[in-house]
């Protein structure tokens, strides 16, 4: 099996849209609640490229990483 098929993804629900970041504002910073796995219930700040709305489900590869806060 290849490495990509063995990777576990963890669902997380968008609970807050913090704001836009990046040079041209192409990245959206969101707060998500992890729905499964060892970090179930944990709230993280993540950067998302592309359109995203409240209550969307994101599939995260890692739940250890957290984005820096927007100043």
C-alpha positions in Angstrom: 0.0 0.0 0.0 1.1 3.6 -0.6 1.7 6.1 2.1 -1.4 8.2 1.2 -3.9 5.3 1.5 -2.6 4.5 5.0 -2.9 8.1 6.2 -5.6 8.6 8.7 -7.8 11.7 8.4 -9.7 13.3 11.3 -12.9 15.2 10.8 -13.3 18.6 12.4 -16.2 21.0 12.3 -15.8 24.8 11.7 -17.2 26.6 14.7 -15.8 30.2 14.1 -14.3 32.1 11.2 -11.5 34.3 12.6 -10.5 36.3 9.6 -8.4 36.4 6.4 -4.6 36.2 6.3 -1.9 35.7 3.7 -0.4 38.3 1.4 -3.5 38.7 -0.7 -6.0 37.5 1.9 -6.4 34.1 0.2 -6.2 32.1 3.4 -9.0 32.0 6.0 -8.2 31.4 9.6 -10.9 29.3 11.4 -11.5 27.6 14.8 -12.5 24.0 14.5 -13.7 21.3 16.9 -12.1 17.9 16.4 -14.9 15.3 16.0 -12.9 12.0 16.2 -9.6 10.5 17.3 -7.4 11.0 20.3 -8.0 14.8 20.4 -11.8 14.5 20.2 -13.5 17.7 21.5 -10.3 19.8 21.3 -10.6 23.2 19.6 -7.9 24.2 17.2 -7.1 27.3 15.1 -6.2 26.3 11.5 -5.5 28.1 8.2 -7.7 27.0 5.3 -7.2 27.9 1.6 -10.4 28.1 -0.4 -14.0 28.8 0.6 -15.2 27.7 4.0 -18.4 28.4 5.9 -19.7 27.7 9.5 -20.5 24.1 10.2 -18.4 22.8 7.3 -16.5 19.6 8.1 -12.7 19.7 7.4 -10.7 16.5 7.1 -7.4 17.1 9.0 -4.3 15.0 8.6 -2.8 16.2 11.8 -4.4 17.6 15.0 -1.1 18.5 16.7 -0.4 21.6 14.6 -2.1 24.9 15.3 -1.9 28.2 13.3 -0.5 31.4 14.8 -3.0 34.0 15.8 -3.8 36.8 13.4 -2.5 40.2 14.7 
